[in-house]
């Protein structure tokens, strides 16, 4: 896949709407320059997730941003999203590929080199590797050091996006690790000015990784 689509990978968390609608929040993120959007809503059932995806899909299409569904290949298939992201316990990459086809973007979570190599062997298109830093979104994360990032990016041939607690104050620590970009939740969506926050993060991602 085009690794530049991973420069600023935004992941939704509706707890951070702060009075905005879901579409308003995503629209502001798109205006700010996010390069990919993952719809993540752990509280939603499948029907609700489909409804959310159908709301966000036209916005993403307008800005040329791939829409990725978290965890659920069947929802991605039903809404004709651009792809799916699978965690370690979210099913088979190969099964998702059979369902979604060769053109779909399939990402996989990895926490170490073994998981990264397995995902590449299963023909994932990119890896989400973390946690880079402590995260307010997930409390049960295991830290990935800069040396671990270098090891993973040096051993796989698919792009890697760093995730976990990344913001404007620590993104520089990932410089030189070989990652293609950053995946961000709260640093974008838990912001008073989503668009401006996204723009700053994109500028920094381009500075440190490209």
C-alpha positions as CSV (number, residue, x, y, z in Angstrom):
1,X,0.0,0.0,0.0
2,X,1.0,3.7,-0.3
3,X,2.8,4.3,3.0
4,X,2.1,8.0,2.8
5,X,-1.5,7.1,3.7
6,X,-0.1,6.2,7.2
7,X,1.4,9.6,7.9
8,X,-1.5,10.6,10.2
9,X,-3.8,7.7,10.9
10,X,-6.8,8.9,13.0
11,X,-8.8,6.5,15.1
12,X,-12.2,7.5,16.4
13,X,-13.2,7.5,20.1
14,X,-16.6,9.0,20.6
15,X,-15.9,9.7,24.3
16,X,-14.1,12.8,23.1
17,X,-16.8,14.4,21.0
18,X,-17.1,17.3,23.5
19,X,-20.5,18.4,22.2
20,X,-19.7,17.8,18.6
21,X,-21.5,15.3,16.4
22,X,-19.5,12.3,15.0
23,X,-19.6,13.7,11.5
24,X,-18.5,17.1,12.7
25,X,-15.5,15.6,14.5
26,X,-14.4,13.5,11.5
27,X,-15.0,16.4,9.1
28,X,-12.7,18.6,11.1
29,X,-10.1,15.9,11.3
30,X,-10.2,15.5,7.5
31,X,-9.9,19.2,7.0
32,X,-6.8,19.2,9.2
33,X,-5.1,16.6,7.0
34,X,-5.5,13.2,8.4
35,X,-4.4,10.6,5.8
36,X,-6.5,7.6,7.0
37,X,-9.4,7.1,9.3
38,X,-10.2,4.0,11.4
39,X,-13.8,3.7,12.7
40,X,-13.3,2.2,16.2
41,X,-16.4,1.9,18.4
42,X,-16.1,-0.9,20.9
43,X,-19.5,-0.2,22.4
44,X,-21.4,-0.4,19.1
45,X,-23.2,-3.5,17.9
46,X,-22.9,-4.5,14.2
47,X,-25.9,-2.5,13.0
48,X,-24.8,0.6,14.8
49,X,-21.3,0.3,13.5
50,X,-22.7,-0.1,9.9
51,X,-24.8,3.1,10.5
52,X,-21.7,5.0,11.7
53,X,-19.6,3.8,8.8
54,X,-22.3,4.9,6.3
55,X,-22.3,8.4,7.9
56,X,-18.5,8.7,7.7
57,X,-17.9,7.1,4.3
58,X,-19.0,10.1,2.2
59,X,-16.8,12.5,4.2
60,X,-13.8,10.2,3.7
61,X,-14.5,9.8,0.0
62,X,-14.7,13.6,-0.4
63,X,-11.2,14.0,1.1
64,X,-9.7,10.9,-0.5
65,X,-9.1,9.3,2.8
66,X,-9.3,5.5,3.2
67,X,-12.0,4.4,5.7
68,X,-10.8,1.4,7.8
69,X,-13.2,-0.6,10.1
70,X,-11.7,-1.8,13.4
71,X,-12.0,-5.5,14.2
72,X,-14.9,-6.4,11.9
73,X,-14.3,-7.5,8.3
74,X,-18.1,-8.2,7.8
75,X,-19.0,-4.6,8.5
76,X,-16.2,-3.5,6.2
77,X,-17.6,-5.8,3.5
78,X,-21.2,-4.6,4.0
79,X,-20.4,-0.9,3.8
80,X,-17.7,-1.3,1.1
81,X,-15.1,0.4,3.3
82,X,-11.5,0.5,2.1
83,X,-10.4,-2.1,4.6
84,X,-10.2,-3.5,8.1
85,X,-7.7,-3.4,11.0
86,X,-7.4,-6.6,13.0
87,X,-6.0,-7.0,16.5
88,X,-4.3,-10.1,17.7
89,X,-7.6,-11.6,18.8
90,X,-9.8,-10.3,16.0
91,X,-9.7,-13.2,13.6
92,X,-7.6,-14.3,10.7
93,X,-6.0,-12.0,8.2
94,X,-6.3,-14.7,5.5
95,X,-10.1,-15.0,6.2
96,X,-10.5,-11.2,6.0
97,X,-8.6,-11.2,2.7
98,X,-10.8,-13.9,1.2
99,X,-13.9,-11.9,2.2
100,X,-12.7,-8.4,1.2
101,X,-10.6,-9.2,-1.8
102,X,-7.1,-8.3,-3.0
103,X,-7.7,-4.6,-3.3
104,X,-8.8,-4.1,0.4
105,X,-6.4,-2.6,2.9
106,X,-5.9,-5.0,5.8
107,X,-3.9,-3.8,8.8
108,X,-2.8,-5.9,11.8
109,X,-1.7,-5.0,15.3
110,X,1.7,-6.2,16.4
111,X,3.5,-5.8,19.7
112,X,6.8,-7.6,18.9
113,X,8.8,-8.9,16.0
114,X,7.2,-12.4,16.1
115,X,3.7,-11.0,15.7
116,X,4.9,-8.6,13.0
117,X,6.6,-11.3,10.9
118,X,3.5,-13.5,11.2
119,X,1.2,-10.7,10.0
120,X,3.5,-10.0,7.1
121,X,3.5,-13.7,6.2
122,X,-0.3,-13.6,6.2
123,X,-0.1,-10.7,3.8
124,X,-1.2,-7.8,5.9
125,X,-0.7,-4.5,4.1
126,X,0.6,-2.6,7.1
127,X,1.2,-3.0,10.9
128,X,0.1,-0.9,13.8
129,X,2.8,-1.3,16.5
130,X,2.6,-0.1,20.0
131,X,2.3,1.1,22.6
132,X,4.8,3.8,21.8
133,X,4.0,5.7,25.1
134,X,1.5,5.3,27.9
135,X,-2.0,5.9,26.6
136,X,-5.1,7.4,28.3
137,X,-7.2,5.4,25.8
138,X,-5.9,1.9,26.7
139,X,-4.6,1.1,30.1
140,X,-3.4,-2.4,29.5
141,X,-0.7,-1.7,26.9
142,X,2.8,-3.0,26.8
143,X,5.5,-0.5,25.9
144,X,7.4,-0.8,22.6
145,X,10.9,0.8,22.8
146,X,12.5,2.8,19.9
147,X,14.9,-0.2,19.5
148,X,12.0,-2.5,19.1
149,X,10.5,-0.3,16.4
150,X,13.8,-0.3,14.6
151,X,14.0,-4.0,14.8
152,X,10.5,-4.5,13.4
153,X,10.8,-1.9,10.7
154,X,14.2,-3.4,9.7
155,X,12.8,-6.9,9.4
156,X,9.5,-6.4,7.6
157,X,8.8,-5.1,4.1
158,X,5.4,-3.6,4.9
159,X,4.9,-0.1,6.4
160,X,4.6,0.3,10.2
161,X,2.6,2.9,12.0
162,X,3.3,3.7,15.6
163,X,0.4,3.9,18.0
164,X,-0.1,4.7,21.7
165,X,0.0,8.0,23.6
166,X,1.6,9.9,20.7
167,X,1.2,13.7,20.6
168,X,3.1,16.9,19.6
169,X,5.3,16.7,22.6
170,X,6.8,13.2,22.0
171,X,6.5,12.4,18.3
172,X,10.1,13.5,17.9
173,X,11.2,10.5,20.0
174,X,10.1,8.2,17.1
175,X,12.3,9.9,14.6
176,X,14.8,7.4,13.1
177,X,12.7,4.3,14.0
178,X,11.6,3.6,10.4
179,X,7.9,4.1,11.0
180,X,5.8,5.5,8.2
181,X,3.6,7.6,10.5
182,X,1.5,7.7,13.6
183,X,-1.9,6.5,14.7
184,X,-3.6,9.0,17.0
185,X,-6.8,9.1,19.0
186,X,-7.0,11.6,21.8
187,X,-4.3,14.0,20.4
188,X,-6.8,14.7,17.6
189,X,-10.3,14.0,18.9
190,X,-9.9,15.2,22.5
191,X,-8.8,18.6,21.2
192,X,-10.6,21.9,21.3
193,X,-9.6,22.5,17.7
194,X,-9.5,19.1,15.9
195,X,-8.5,20.6,12.6
196,X,-5.6,22.6,14.0
197,X,-4.4,19.6,16.1
198,X,-4.4,17.3,13.0
199,X,-2.5,19.9,11.0
200,X,0.2,20.2,13.6
201,X,0.6,16.4,13.8
202,X,0.7,16.0,10.1
203,X,3.4,18.6,9.8
204,X,5.4,16.9,12.4
205,X,4.9,13.4,10.9
206,X,6.2,14.7,7.6
207,X,9.1,16.4,9.3
208,X,10.3,13.3,11.2
209,X,9.4,10.4,8.9
210,X,9.6,11.8,5.3
